[in-house]
Amino acid sequence: MNPQPLAPRQYTTVVFDRENFDIDGCFDKTTSTFVARRSGIDRLNASAQIESPTVGTRTLLALRRNGLPDVMFAKEYPDGSGAYPLSGSCLVKATQGDEFSVVFHHTDSTIRSIESYGPWGTWFTGEFVGKPG
């Protein structure tokens, strides 16, 4: 993944060029979305890595469903040293066809991009867990 440009105080959809696993083929690399193939419970996981944020920067990694806010993965205030990953995992009750994407938001004008450092830096995974109840 090439560094993805970011602007402060804006929600930016994270572009994932790699998926760690995707048993049902639900992840679309061209749109960076996970599309539920069937109704039920899905486990979604994501990580995005930034480089050396300023101390006290408010950063947020969140999940959107069909373009609307759904779940906050991570809200961190980095210490300002080195590469800093934000990651999270959640279970969602999805309806067939729901589209999930991940957005990043920050308040630090010195953060310029989301970086990739091998398979542990910036990634997205999803899996169907089962039917509810």
The 8 nearest C-alpha neighbors of each residue, nearest first, counted from 0:
[[1, 115, 16, 2, 114, 15, 17, 3],
 [0, 2, 3, 115, 114, 113, 16, 112],
 [3, 1, 114, 113, 112, 4, 0, 115],
 [2, 4, 112, 113, 1, 5, 114, 14],
 [5, 3, 112, 111, 2, 113, 6, 11],
 [6, 4, 112, 111, 3, 7, 11, 110],
 [5, 7, 9, 8, 111, 4, 108, 11],
 [8, 6, 106, 108, 9, 105, 107, 5],
 [7, 9, 106, 105, 104, 6, 10, 107],
 [10, 8, 7, 104, 6, 11, 105, 5],
 [9, 11, 104, 103, 102, 12, 8, 105],
 [10, 12, 102, 103, 13, 9, 104, 5],
 [13, 11, 102, 101, 14, 103, 10, 100],
 [12, 14, 102, 101, 11, 15, 103, 31],
 [15, 13, 31, 12, 16, 3, 30, 28],
 [16, 14, 17, 31, 122, 13, 28, 123],
 [15, 17, 28, 0, 14, 18, 31, 122],
 [18, 16, 15, 122, 19, 123, 28, 0],
 [17, 19, 123, 20, 124, 122, 21, 16],
 [18, 20, 124, 17, 123, 122, 21, 118],
 [21, 19, 18, 124, 22, 125, 126, 123],
 [20, 22, 24, 23, 125, 126, 124, 25],
 [21, 23, 24, 20, 126, 25, 125, 127],
 [22, 24, 25, 21, 126, 36, 127, 26],
 [25, 23, 21, 26, 22, 27, 36, 34],
 [26, 24, 34, 33, 23, 35, 36, 27],
 [25, 27, 33, 24, 32, 28, 34, 21],
 [26, 28, 32, 29, 31, 30, 33, 25],
 [29, 27, 31, 30, 16, 26, 15, 32],
 [28, 30, 27, 31, 16, 32, 14, 15],
 [29, 31, 32, 28, 27, 14, 15, 26],
 [32, 30, 28, 14, 15, 27, 29, 100],
 [33, 31, 100, 30, 99, 27, 26, 98],
 [32, 34, 26, 99, 25, 98, 27, 35],
 [35, 33, 98, 25, 97, 96, 36, 32],
 [34, 36, 95, 96, 97, 37, 25, 33],
 [37, 35, 95, 34, 96, 25, 38, 23],
 [38, 36, 95, 35, 39, 94, 96, 93],
 [39, 37, 94, 95, 93, 35, 36, 40],
 [40, 38, 130, 93, 92, 129, 131, 37],
 [39, 41, 92, 129, 128, 91, 130, 93],
 [42, 40, 127, 128, 91, 126, 90, 43],
 [41, 43, 90, 126, 125, 89, 91, 127],
 [44, 42, 125, 89, 88, 124, 41, 90],
 [45, 43, 88, 124, 123, 87, 125, 89],
 [46, 44, 123, 86, 122, 87, 124, 88],
 [45, 47, 86, 121, 122, 85, 84, 123],
 [48, 46, 121, 85, 84, 120, 86, 113],
 [47, 49, 84, 114, 120, 83, 113, 121],
 [50, 48, 113, 83, 114, 82, 84, 112],
 [49, 51, 82, 83, 52, 81, 48, 114],
 [52, 50, 81, 80, 79, 82, 53, 49],
 [53, 51, 79, 110, 50, 54, 77, 56],
 [52, 54, 79, 56, 55, 51, 107, 78],
 [53, 55, 79, 78, 56, 77, 52, 76],
 [56, 54, 76, 77, 53, 57, 78, 79],
 [57, 55, 76, 54, 53, 107, 106, 77],
 [56, 58, 76, 105, 106, 75, 55, 59],
 [59, 57, 105, 75, 74, 104, 56, 76],
 [58, 60, 74, 104, 73, 103, 105, 61],
 [59, 61, 103, 73, 72, 102, 71, 74],
 [62, 60, 71, 72, 102, 101, 70, 59],
 [61, 63, 101, 70, 69, 100, 71, 102],
 [64, 62, 68, 69, 67, 100, 99, 66],
 [63, 65, 99, 66, 67, 98, 69, 68],
 [64, 66, 98, 67, 97, 99, 63, 100],
 [65, 67, 64, 63, 68, 100, 99, 98],
 [66, 68, 63, 64, 65, 69, 62, 99],
 [69, 67, 63, 64, 62, 70, 66, 61],
 [68, 70, 63, 62, 64, 67, 71, 61],
 [71, 69, 62, 61, 72, 68, 63, 89],
 [70, 72, 61, 73, 62, 60, 69, 74],
 [73, 71, 87, 61, 60, 70, 86, 88],
 [74, 72, 60, 59, 71, 87, 86, 85],
 [75, 73, 59, 58, 60, 72, 76, 57],
 [74, 76, 58, 77, 57, 73, 59, 85],
 [75, 77, 57, 55, 56, 58, 78, 74],
 [78, 76, 79, 54, 75, 55, 56, 52],
 [77, 79, 54, 80, 55, 76, 53, 52],
 [80, 78, 54, 53, 52, 51, 77, 81],
 [79, 81, 51, 78, 82, 52, 83, 77],
 [82, 80, 51, 50, 83, 79, 52, 49],
 [83, 81, 50, 51, 49, 84, 48, 80],
 [82, 84, 49, 48, 50, 81, 85, 51],
 [85, 83, 48, 47, 49, 86, 46, 82],
 [86, 84, 47, 46, 73, 48, 60, 83],
 [87, 85, 46, 45, 73, 84, 72, 47],
 [86, 88, 72, 45, 44, 73, 46, 89],
 [87, 89, 44, 43, 72, 45, 42, 86],
 [90, 88, 43, 42, 91, 44, 87, 72],
 [89, 91, 42, 41, 43, 40, 92, 88],
 [92, 90, 41, 40, 93, 89, 42, 43],
 [91, 93, 40, 39, 41, 90, 94, 38],
 [94, 92, 38, 39, 91, 40, 97, 95],
 [93, 95, 38, 97, 96, 37, 39, 35],
 [94, 96, 37, 38, 35, 36, 97, 93],
 [95, 97, 35, 34, 94, 36, 98, 37],
 [98, 96, 35, 34, 94, 95, 65, 93],
 [99, 97, 34, 65, 64, 33, 32, 96],
 [100, 98, 64, 33, 32, 63, 65, 34],
 [99, 101, 32, 63, 62, 31, 33, 64],
 [100, 102, 62, 61, 13, 12, 63, 103],
 [103, 101, 12, 11, 61, 13, 60, 10],
 [102, 104, 60, 11, 10, 59, 12, 13],
 [103, 105, 10, 59, 58, 9, 8, 11],
 [106, 104, 58, 7, 57, 8, 107, 59],
 [105, 107, 7, 8, 57, 56, 108, 58],
 [108, 106, 109, 56, 110, 105, 7, 53],
 [107, 109, 7, 110, 106, 6, 111, 105],
 [110, 108, 107, 111, 52, 53, 7, 51],
 [111, 109, 108, 107, 52, 112, 50, 5],
 [110, 112, 5, 4, 109, 6, 108, 113],
 [113, 111, 4, 3, 5, 2, 110, 114],
 [112, 114, 49, 3, 2, 48, 47, 4],
 [115, 113, 2, 48, 49, 112, 116, 3],
 [114, 116, 120, 121, 0, 117, 48, 2],
 [117, 115, 120, 119, 118, 114, 121, 48],
 [116, 118, 119, 120, 115, 121, 0, 122],
 [117, 119, 120, 116, 121, 122, 19, 115],
 [120, 118, 117, 121, 116, 122, 115, 46],
 [121, 119, 116, 115, 48, 118, 117, 47],
 [120, 122, 47, 46, 115, 48, 119, 15],
 [123, 121, 46, 45, 18, 17, 15, 120],
 [122, 124, 45, 18, 44, 46, 19, 15],
 [125, 123, 44, 18, 19, 20, 43, 21],
 [124, 126, 43, 42, 21, 44, 41, 123],
 [125, 127, 42, 41, 128, 21, 22, 43],
 [126, 128, 41, 129, 40, 42, 125, 39],
 [129, 127, 41, 40, 126, 42, 130, 39],
 [130, 128, 40, 39, 127, 131, 41, 38],
 [129, 131, 39, 40, 132, 128, 38, 127],
 [132, 130, 39, 40, 129, 92, 38, 128],
 [131, 130, 129, 39, 40, 92, 128, 38]]
